[in-house]
Amino acid sequence: MSDDVIKTEGLTKIFNKHLVAVDHVNFEVKNGEIFGFLGPNGAGKTTTINMLITILRPTAGKATVLGRDIIKEDSEVRSVIGVVPQEYTADEDLTGLENIFLCADMYGIPRKVAKERAEELLKLVELTDFKNKKVQTYSGGMRRRLELACGLINRPKVLFLDEPTLGLDVQTRTATWSYIRRLKKEYGMTLFMTTHYLEEADALCDRVAIIDHGKIVVVGSPEELKRNLGGDVITLGIKEDADVSDIIRSAKHVKDVKKENGAYRIKAEFGEITAPSIIEVLRQKGYTVTRLSLTEPTLNEVYLEYTGKSLRDSEESRENVMIQRMTMRRARQ
């Protein structure tokens, strides 16, 4: 089998002939890795997944999953993948075990085999003691774990996870990360996940593709992307209403300066040494520093570098905000 489990070439989706949701994206997902799509809601993450799992037909371009064309061999693609969608899909009037059996029936898995797999999966996601209880009694974290079990019933070679921890509390989110890591380590599974949580992408993903307005702007491992920023990040504010970018650039070891919303974002080598020298050069010119912070590069800094805005501040589409709110409400039940 090729090392490329998923491969796209110019994959594009346009809605209503003018709304470009995914814009000629090219990427590969390697065998056995956790690959993440990182970006704000409305960036094109879910649309990309829906094309790869054959729910949506691309407007242009092509893609393969395990060498199978998503358009010409859609049935074959569906037979070898698992999907954990963003929304909860389990039937609340059925028990956890019954929901897993329902998913098994959709794949044509014999009931004897389904029972064996269901017990294994319920143990994996720690729901064995709750398998005969109706899903309507489950917490948000339990529902998410059940969705994971359902997505694994056909023993997929590739698992797609769309915002797998959306709406979950920190403790439950961390537990979900543990299950995802186990799938890679113990089952050798390839995972494709979307997220807008920076810490999630940093903690889980072997490689990350940052996507913004339907376009992939950069791909690499979290460490590689942070390292490529080339130094520490200094954020600085001054009392006076003036642009002091050129003065800051004159300080030793400063590599780049950007003024955003009244503050200065400075990339510098040896930040501990550079920060005091910036304060001194500004003082000599008669300016007063009112605030200063020094941080090592983060994925948010990477996102800011390549898109010109912070991921946390990115505008969300109205449709995706509604979806997120609905999911969070159900997670709190």
HELIX and SHEET records of a PDB file:
HELIX    1   1 LYS A   45  LEU A   52  1                                   8    
HELIX    2   2 ASP A   74  VAL A   80  1                                   7    
HELIX    3   3 GLY A   96  MET A  106  1                                  11    
HELIX    4   4 ARG A  111  LEU A  124  1                                  14    
HELIX    5   5 THR A  128  PHE A  130  5                                   3    
HELIX    6   6 VAL A  135  THR A  137  5                                   3    
HELIX    7   7 GLY A  140  GLY A  151  1                                  12    
HELIX    8   8 VAL A  170  TYR A  187  1                                  18    
HELIX    9   9 LEU A  198  LEU A  204  1                                   7    
HELIX   10  10 PRO A  222  ARG A  227  1                                   6    
HELIX   11  11 SER A  245  ARG A  249  1                                   5    
HELIX   12  12 GLY A  271  GLN A  284  1                                  14    
HELIX   13  13 LEU A  299  THR A  307  1                                   9    
HELIX   14  14 LEU A  311  ASP A  313  5                                   3    
HELIX   15  15 ARG A  318  ARG A  332  1                                  15    
SHEET    1   A 4 LEU A  19  LYS A  30  0                                        
SHEET    2   A 4 ASP A   4  PHE A  15 -1                                        
SHEET    3   A 4 ALA A  60  VAL A  65 -1                                        
SHEET    4   A 4 ARG A  68  ASP A  69 -1                                        
SHEET    1   B 6 ILE A  81  VAL A  84  0                                        
SHEET    2   B 6 VAL A 158  ASP A 162  1                                        
SHEET    3   B 6 THR A 190  THR A 195  1                                        
SHEET    4   B 6 ILE A  34  LEU A  38  1                                        
SHEET    5   B 6 ARG A 207  ASP A 212  1                                        
SHEET    6   B 6 LYS A 215  GLY A 220 -1                                        
SHEET    1   C 4 VAL A 254  GLU A 260  0                                        
SHEET    2   C 4 ALA A 263  ALA A 268 -1                                        
SHEET    3   C 4 ASP A 232  ILE A 238 -1                                        
SHEET    4   C 4 VAL A 289  THR A 295 -1                                        
END                                                                             
